[in-house]
Amino acid sequence: MKPIKLLGLLTLLFASTIPALAQKKAKDSPTTKDNRMAKQMDKSLAGLSKIDISKGSEVQKAASTQLKDEWLVDDALRLINAEIERGRKEIAGKEKEYIPEPSKTKYLDKDLLPLVADMPEPEANLPLARQLMKPNGGEDIYSKYIEKLKRIREQMVEIAKKTIPDDMKDPEKVKQEAYKNAAMAEQSLNNNPVIQQMGGIEKLKNMTPEQGEALAKQMSANVKSNPSAYSGKDTDPRKAFTNKMMTDPGYAARFNGMNDQQKQEEYKAFLAENGFSNNSPQGNLDKSMADRNKAATAIAIGKRNSLIMEHVQEMTNVVGGIQQKTDELFSELNRQLSEEYQQRVAALPEVEHGEAGRSKETHPLDLAYQIVRYPINLQNAAANKLVWKSKVDLLKVMIADYNDFLEQYWGKDKSTDWLMIERGSMPPAIVVSMIDQLIDLTKLASFLSNQNAGWQKNYEMIVLQQYD
């Protein structure tokens, strides 16, 4: 199993509601949003006109008055918040859908859930984010936590290496052996009369784990009652070779054209390929059955892994949809505000500045722009944190899904464990993959906090006239 990236860990879905709402508003009043931005700019400029804007304390009072106006909380933002909450509930419902009964073994919980609980969240309070983040990129709670995760990850990698038997530690050898085993086992299954009667190997691949287990039991019972009928080949190697000659004219013609030495080598190769070499008929039958059972288990494990990937994609789409619509909403609000600002700057007359020449006096507009923009950033930070929490919820469901997977297959028998190891699906390897998701989520939390700190710093410097 390759590590899963969310992360990018991180299906969260509502593609049509916001465009529909925007279209409705456009029909009702084409200038609704622009009028709102104009209204807020007018209000801010009116407040600034009554004070000495060269004094930071007075500008701060004027800005604080406007912050009390919850003009930004409109229908679109309420819809975003409602969809974020709906998405989180949908993810919680997915866990019950994917894992109807809670896992008993909790292979991953003891290693991962405490780490999830300790993960630092994005700081959505802009002044607090400004205090939290180091101005020169120094060590902060996020970098410290990531270093902790990396140390644990290294430990889990070492545990994973110890879990792998010595004869499986050569990556290329394991890869080739896995391909060979899979091909031989699948061919063995495909040749079996029982499988053919049930629709062939493709139908078997689509079976549920329960159906696969039932089939294995059926095959075992049938073989005990009639070995030769269900072995998929003659237990006598000579009869099996004769049957191949009779049913494959091309092979028969090629074989008959060989000299005696070549025929002996070809016959030996046939025995080896079909599990007859120096073995008793019963031993060949046992090996054949073991191969088929291994193939059935391998297919079931592969399907379970595929289902987990489908689950992750479903939840990622839900989160991604909400993230996209959240970004679109605040991008549009900022675009409208910037457009309003640019129009007002364009309407300003140029004034004489002595030797410096003529230019436009934009300082009052600059202050008004930042005062109006600040509550947009406040709401954006709060919405981003809710989306981030939805991604954490997604990770928790992934952990529960893999717990259920491990409970079903890990530690049952040596053969099944080997199949899991070949696919990198033993517990420590999955923990490593989940830690990678935690690292990505922590980096995202750090990015959001830094972004929020930057918004606060910009507001303090321009509006509050406070400098580092």
C-alpha positions, 0 to 999 in steps of 0.5 A, spaced: 500 500 500 502 506 498 502 512 503 495 515 502 496 523 501 490 527 503 491 527 504 491 533 499 489 528 505 483 531 504 469 527 499 466 534 503 460 536 496 455 541 494 457 544 487 450 547 485 447 551 491 452 557 491 451 558 484 444 558 484 444 563 490 448 568 486 444 567 480 438 569 484 441 575 487 443 577 480 436 577 478 433 580 484 438 586 484 444 586 479 448 591 484 446 588 491 453 586 493 456 592 490 451 597 493 453 593 500 461 595 499 459 602 497 455 603 503 460 600 508 466 604 504 461 610 505 460 609 512 468 608 514 469 614 510 464 618 514 467 616 520 474 617 518 472 624 516 470 626 523 477 625 526 484 626 526 486 620 521 494 622 523 492 619 530 492 611 531 488 611 537 482 615 534 483 611 527 482 605 532 476 607 535 473 609 528 474 602 526 472 599 532 465 602 531 464 599 524 467 592 527 460 592 531 456 592 524 455 584 522 454 586 515 458 581 512 453 575 515 449 575 509 445 569 506 451 566 502 455 566 508 450 562 512 449 557 507 457 556 507 457 555 515 451 550 514 454 546 509 460 546 513 456 543 518 452 538 514 459 536 511 462 534 518 455 530 519 456 527 513 463 524 514 460 522 521 455 518 518 460 515 513 464 512 519 457 508 521 456 506 513 463 504 512 464 500 519 457 498 522 460 495 528 466 498 532 473 495 531 474 491 537 482 490 536 483 498 535 490 496 532 491 504 530 487 508 535 493 507 541 498 510 536 494 515 532 488 518 536 492 521 542 496 524 536 490 527 533 488 530 539 494 533 541 495 536 534 495 544 534 489 547 530 489 553 526 488 560 530 482 563 527 482 569 532 487 574 528 490 578 534 492 571 537 494 568 531 499 575 530 502 573 537 502 566 536 506 566 529 514 568 530 515 574 525 522 571 523 519 564 522 522 561 528 520 555 532 512 555 533 507 550 536 506 547 529 514 546 527 515 543 534 509 538 533 511 536 526 518 534 529 515 530 534 511 526 529 517 525 524 520 522 530 515 517 531 514 516 524 522 514 524 520 509 530 514 506 526 518 505 520 523 501 524 518 497 527 515 496 520 522 493 518 522 488 524 515 486 522 518 484 515 521 477 514 528 477 512 526 474 505 522 479 504 526 485 505 529 486 498 524 490 495 525 488 488 525 481 490 519 482 494 515 486 488 517 480 483 515 475 487 508 478 489 507 479 481 509 471 480 505 469 486 499 473 484 499 471 477 500 463 478 494 464 484 490 467 479 491 462 474 490 457 478 483 460 480 481 461 473 482 454 471 478 451 477 471 448 475 468 451 481 470 458 479 468 457 472 461 455 474 460 461 478 462 466 472 470 466 472 475 470 476 472 477 474 466 475 478 470 472 484 474 479 484 467 483 485 465 478 491 464 481 498 469 478 503 464 474 506 462 471 499 469 469 498 470 466 505 464 462 503 467 460 496 473 458 500 469 453 504 465 450 499 471 449 495 474 445 501 468 441 502 468 439 495 475 437 494 474 433 500 468 429 497 471 429 490 478 431 489 479 429 482 473 433 480 475 440 483 483 440 483 482 444 476 487 438 473 489 431 474 492 429 480 497 424 475 502 428 472 502 424 466 495 424 465 495 432 466 501 432 460 497 428 456 491 432 457 494 438 455 497 435 448 490 433 446 487 440 448 492 444 445 494 442 438 499 448 437 503 445 443 503 438 441 506 440 434 511 444 438 513 438 443 513 433 437 518 437 433 523 437 439 529 432 440 529 427 446 533 432 450 528 438 449 522 434 450 525 432 457 526 439 459 519 441 456 516 435 461 520 437 467 518 445 466 511 442 465 511 439 472 514 445 475 509 450 472 504 445 475 506 443 481 508 436 480 515 436 481 517 430 485 511 431 489 505 426 490 498 427 487 495 429 494 501 434 495 500 437 489 492 437 490 494 441 497 498 446 494 493 447 489 488 448 494 493 453 498 494 457 492 487 458 491 485 460 498 491 465 498 488 467 491 481 468 494 484 472 500 489 476 496 483 478 492 479 480 498 485 484 501 485 488 494 478 489 494 478 492 501 484 496 500 480 499 494 474 500 498 478 504 503 480 508 497 473 509 495 471 511 502 477 516 502 475 519 495 468 520 497 469 524 503 475 528 500 470 530 495 465 533 500 471 537 504 474 539 497 467 542 495 466 546 501 473 548 501 472 551 494 465 554 495 468 557 501 474 560 497 470 562 492 465 566 497 471 570 500 475 571 493 468 574 490 467 579 497 474 581 496 474 582 489 468 587 489 471 591 495 477 592 491 473 594 485 469 599 489 476 602 492 479 602 485 473 606 482 473 611 488 481 612 487 480 613 479 475 618 481 480 622 486 483 629 483 490 630 483 493 635 488 499 639 488 505 636 492 510 642 491 517 639 488 514 632 489 509 633 483 502 632 483 498 625 485 492 623 488 491 623 496 489 616 497 490 615 505 483 616 507 481 611 502 486 606 504 484 606 511 477 605 509 479 599 505 482 596 510 477 597 515 472 594 511 476 588 509 478 586 516 471 583 518 471 579 511 478 576 513 475 575 520 470 571 517 474 567 512 479 565 518 473 562 522 470 559 516 477 556 514 478 553 521 471 549 520 473 546 513 480 544 517 476 541 522 472 537 517 479 534 514 481 532 521 474 528 521 475 525 515 482 522 518 479 519 524 474 515 519 480 513 515 483 511 522 477 507 523 476 504 516 483 501 517 482 499 524 476 495 521 481 492 515 486 490 520 481 486 525 479 482 519 485 480 516 491 481 520 494 476 525 489 471 522 495 466 519 502 467 516 500 466 509 495 472 510 500 476 514 505 475 508 499 478 503 498 484 507 506 485 508 507 484 500 502 490 500 505 494 505 498 493 509 501 491 516 499 496 522 506 500 523 506 501 515 499 504 516 501 508 522 506 511 518 501 513 512 496 516 517 502 520 520 504 523 513 496 525 513 497 528 520 503 532 518 500 535 512 494 537 516 499 540 521 502 544 515 495 546 513 494 549 520 500 553 520 499 556 513 492 558 516 495 561 522 500 565 518 495 567 513 491 570 519 497 573 522 499 577 516 492 579 515 492 582 523 499 585 521 497 589 515 491 591 519 495 594 525 500 597 521 495 601 516 489 602 520 492 602 528 499 605 525 502 600 530 509 597 527 514 592 530 
